[in-house]
Amino acid sequence: MCYNLKQKKRLGEELMKKATLCYIRRAAASGYEYLMLYRNKKKEDPNEGKWIGVGGKFEPGETPDECMLREVKEETGLSPDSYHFCGVIHFFSDQWEDEDMYLYRAEIASDASVSAEAADAFALCEEGELRWIPEQALMDLPMWEGDRLFLKPLIEGADSINMTLQYEGDKLVHFNSLL
């Protein structure tokens, strides 16, 4: 069944996939670095060719925190030392499944990437290529247009980031920030 945006909003939760998205940072010699995922391994991936944070879909009965921690561990082998729930990004698309993305910022110790478990997870990540990116280079990466709108306040330490993003194909046609 095909719904327009107004119908989707009226139906709400019934059509919204729930997922988490976590931006993990660590201290480096030149400031902070963020662990980013370059999506280049899955077929028919809406994120193909883009850099994103780490995360994924909720499993039945999971809370947002449980989902984020599980996804971070599965995809990276890392366990955050601390994390902060920043808010929800409502993503609507004419091409892809609509979703509520529960947005997180996390911290890990600067030496965490040297653990054997993390090194194995980095090498075996089925989602794409994991790489530590200097904070000052993040906005130069190929990413969703709307990601730049929430990533900037996330990096700046905003406690609450809530917005709605509406896409036609890869083009952002509407956004509403509820900061």
CORLINGI-V81553 format. One record per residue. N is the residue number from 1. SS is DSSP state (@ for helix, = for strand, . for the rest). PHI is phi in whole degrees, -180 to 180 (* if undefined). OMEGA is omega in degrees with one decimal (999 if undefined). Layout:
{{N | SS | PHI | OMEGA} {N | SS | PHI | OMEGA}}
This chain:
{{1 | . | * | -177.9} {2 | . | -109 | -179.0} {3 | . | -121 | 171.4} {4 | . | -85 | -174.1} {5 | @ | -60 | 179.7} {6 | @ | -64 | 178.3} {7 | @ | -65 | 179.1} {8 | @ | -62 | 179.9} {9 | @ | -64 | -179.5} {10 | @ | -67 | -179.5} {11 | @ | -79 | 173.2} {12 | @ | 55 | -171.0} {13 | @ | -57 | -175.9} {14 | @ | -59 | -176.3} {15 | @ | -108 | -173.9} {16 | . | -91 | 170.7} {17 | = | -74 | 177.6} {18 | = | -112 | -179.1} {19 | = | -148 | 173.8} {20 | = | -112 | 176.7} {21 | = | -141 | -174.2} {22 | = | -122 | 174.6} {23 | = | -107 | -175.0} {24 | = | -99 | 178.0} {25 | = | -124 | 175.0} {26 | = | -141 | 176.5} {27 | = | -76 | 176.8} {28 | = | -134 | -178.0} {29 | . | -57 | -175.7} {30 | . | -104 | -178.0} {31 | = | 123 | 179.3} {32 | = | -102 | 172.0} {33 | = | -124 | 177.4} {34 | = | -117 | 176.9} {35 | = | -81 | -177.9} {36 | = | -120 | -178.7} {37 | = | -115 | 175.6} {38 | = | -92 | -174.6} {39 | = | -81 | -177.5} {40 | . | -146 | -175.0} {41 | . | -119 | -174.9} {42 | . | -99 | 174.5} {43 | . | -79 | 178.6} {44 | . | 53 | -179.7} {45 | . | -94 | 178.7} {46 | . | -63 | -179.7} {47 | . | -96 | -176.9} {48 | . | -55 | 177.9} {49 | . | 81 | -178.6} {50 | . | -119 | 173.6} {51 | = | -95 | 179.8} {52 | = | -140 | 171.3} {53 | . | -76 | -177.6} {54 | = | -99 | 177.7} {55 | = | 168 | 179.7} {56 | = | 173 | -173.8} {57 | = | -75 | 174.7} {58 | . | -67 | 167.5} {59 | . | -95 | -178.7} {60 | . | -52 | 176.9} {61 | . | 83 | -178.6} {62 | . | -78 | 169.5} {63 | . | -84 | 175.7} {64 | @ | -56 | -179.7} {65 | @ | -61 | 179.9} {66 | @ | -62 | 179.3} {67 | @ | -63 | -179.3} {68 | @ | -60 | -178.3} {69 | @ | -63 | 178.2} {70 | @ | -63 | -178.2} {71 | @ | -64 | 178.0} {72 | @ | -60 | -179.9} {73 | @ | -64 | -178.3} {74 | @ | -64 | -173.7} {75 | @ | -85 | -172.9} {76 | @ | -124 | -173.6} {77 | . | 79 | -177.1} {78 | . | -97 | 171.3} {79 | . | -125 | -178.2} {80 | . | -59 | 173.5} {81 | . | -74 | 176.3} {82 | = | -154 | 176.9} {83 | = | -154 | -179.2} {84 | = | -138 | 173.2} {85 | = | -77 | -175.5} {86 | = | -96 | -178.4} {87 | = | 153 | -177.5} {88 | = | -123 | 174.5} {89 | = | -106 | 178.4} {90 | = | -92 | -174.8} {91 | = | -110 | 177.1} {92 | = | -117 | -177.9} {93 | = | -145 | 174.2} {94 | . | -83 | -173.7} {95 | . | -118 | -173.9} {96 | . | -119 | 179.0} {97 | . | -64 | 176.9} {98 | . | -69 | 179.0} {99 | = | -154 | 168.1} {100 | = | -100 | 179.7} {101 | = | -103 | 177.6} {102 | = | -85 | -169.4} {103 | = | -93 | -179.3} {104 | = | -130 | 168.4} {105 | = | -120 | -178.4} {106 | = | -132 | 178.7} {107 | = | -123 | 170.3} {108 | . | -135 | 177.2} {109 | . | -65 | -175.6} {110 | . | -64 | -179.3} {111 | . | -98 | -174.4} {112 | @ | -65 | -175.1} {113 | @ | -72 | -178.2} {114 | @ | -88 | 179.7} {115 | . | -65 | -179.0} {116 | @ | -61 | -179.2} {117 | @ | -62 | 179.7} {118 | @ | -66 | 179.7} {119 | @ | -61 | 177.8} {120 | @ | -64 | -179.3} {121 | @ | -63 | 178.4} {122 | @ | -59 | -177.0} {123 | @ | -69 | -174.5} {124 | @ | -101 | -176.3} {125 | . | -56 | -177.9} {126 | . | -80 | -176.4} {127 | . | -86 | -176.3} {128 | = | 158 | -177.2} {129 | = | -97 | 175.9} {130 | = | -94 | 180.0} {131 | = | -152 | 174.0} {132 | = | -79 | -176.7} {133 | = | -117 | 176.2} {134 | = | -59 | -177.0} {135 | @ | -51 | -176.7} {136 | @ | -70 | 180.0} {137 | @ | -101 | -174.4} {138 | @ | -58 | -174.5} {139 | @ | -71 | 177.2} {140 | @ | -89 | -178.9} {141 | . | -77 | 171.6} {142 | . | -67 | 179.5} {143 | . | -153 | 174.9} {144 | . | -58 | 178.5} {145 | @ | -54 | -178.7} {146 | @ | -67 | 178.8} {147 | @ | -60 | 178.4} {148 | @ | -63 | -177.5} {149 | @ | -70 | 177.5} {150 | @ | -100 | -179.1} {151 | @ | -69 | -180.0} {152 | @ | -61 | 177.2} {153 | @ | -66 | 177.6} {154 | @ | -62 | 178.8} {155 | @ | -62 | -178.5} {156 | . | -76 | 174.4} {157 | . | 94 | 178.5} {158 | . | -57 | -179.9} {159 | . | -82 | -175.7} {160 | . | -133 | 179.3} {161 | . | -132 | 178.9} {162 | . | -134 | 178.7} {163 | = | -158 | 174.8} {164 | = | -116 | 178.3} {165 | = | -122 | 178.1} {166 | = | -123 | -177.3} {167 | = | -117 | 164.2} {168 | = | -118 | -170.8} {169 | . | 62 | 178.0} {170 | . | -92 | -175.1} {171 | = | -96 | 175.6} {172 | = | -76 | -177.6} {173 | = | -108 | 179.1} {174 | = | -160 | 170.2} {175 | = | -144 | 178.3} {176 | = | -138 | 179.5} {177 | = | -92 | -178.8} {178 | . | -112 | -177.2} {179 | . | -62 | 999}}
